Amino acid sequence: QVQLVESGGGLVQPGESLRLSCAVSGSISSINAMGWYRQGPGKQRELVARILTGGGTDYADSLKGRFTISRDNAGSTVSLQLNSLKPEDTAVYYCHVQLIRKSGPHYYADDYWGQGTQVTVSS
């Protein structure tokens, strides 16, 4: 089985920074994508940033330049650096990993999610 555990969330003031970490355990040898999503109150879950198989990254346009995603393969950890935080960044942040599984001639994508960590930006 695959498990994802997030950490690093908390309450901060506008302009401050946080670093979120996600520890992944289990079989993660074939990763299609790994990243972070968030869901604010009354909003749909949205992509924050992710790292793709080819090594490329994908950021939400409004967040690019403030947030940075990184992956530590040796430590099986994906991190998200959040800088210059704004009140609208308040949300539950979820770690996500998509694995590719081969069964005979077919491939399947399996998605796994962490429990989420709360980030609150307020004065």
N, C-alpha and C positions, 0 to 999 in steps of 0.2 A: 504494500500500500504506500501511498504518497501522502505526506503531511506537510502543511505549511503553517508556520507560526510567526506572526508579525510582532514587532516590538518597536518602541521609540515614540509612540504617540504621546500627546499630552496637551496641556493648556499653555499657550504662548501669546505674547502681545504682538500686534502688527509690526512688521519689519524684522522680527526675529526669525530664527532658523530652527529646523528640526532635521534629524536624520532617522529615517525609518529603515528597519532591517527585517528581512524575511529569511528564516532558516528553513531549508527544504530537506526532508529526510525521505528515504526510500529509494526506489530505482528511478533515477533521472538521467539515464544515459542517452536518451533520444529526446531532446527538447526542441520543439518547434518555436516556442516563444515563452518569454518570462517577463513579467512586468507588474505594474501597479494600476489599479483602478480605484475610483472613489465614488461615493454616493452621499450627496448632501440631503438634508431634510426635504422631503417632497420631490426629489429629483431622481432621474434615472441614473443608474450606474454608468459611469463614463471612463474612458481610457485616460490615464494620466501619462504614462510612459511605458514602453516595452522594448525589450531586446529581442531581435529576430535571429533565426538560424544562421543567416549569412553574416551576422555581426552588426547589422545595421540597427538603428534605433528609431523609434517613432514616438513623438511627443505631441500632446495637444498643443495647437498653435498658440493659444493664450498663455500657456505655461512654459513654453520653450524659452530658455534664458534664465529662468528662475529655478527650475527643477532639473536635477541631473540623476540619471539612472546608471547603475553599475552592477556588475555581476562578478562574484568571486567563485570561480569554478571549484577551486580547491576546498573552499569552505562551504560550498553549496548554499551560498547566500546571495540574495539580490537586495540591493539597497537603493533608497531614494533620498537624495539630498534636497530639502525644501528650503529655499532662501527667500527672503523678502516676503514673508507670509502676509496674506491679506485676510480679512474677515470672510470673504467669499470662498476661501480655501477650506473653511470648516466643513468637515465631512468624515465619514468612516472610510479609511483607506484599506483596500484589500489587496493582498498579494495573490498573484495568479501565475500558474504554469500550465502550458499545454504540451503534452507528451504525444509522441507518435509511436503507435504500436503496430507491429506487423503480424498479421495472421494469414498464413498461406500467401497467396499473391496480393492480398489486400492490405491497405494501411488504414488505421483508424486514429483519430485525434481524440485524446482524453483530456478534459479540463479539470483542474484542481484549484480550489480556493482556500485561502486562509479564513480565519474567523473575523478578521478586521481589527484595526486599531483606530481609536478616535483621535482626531486632530481638531482642536478648537482654537481659533484665533480670535481673541477678544481683548479689549482694553480693560 
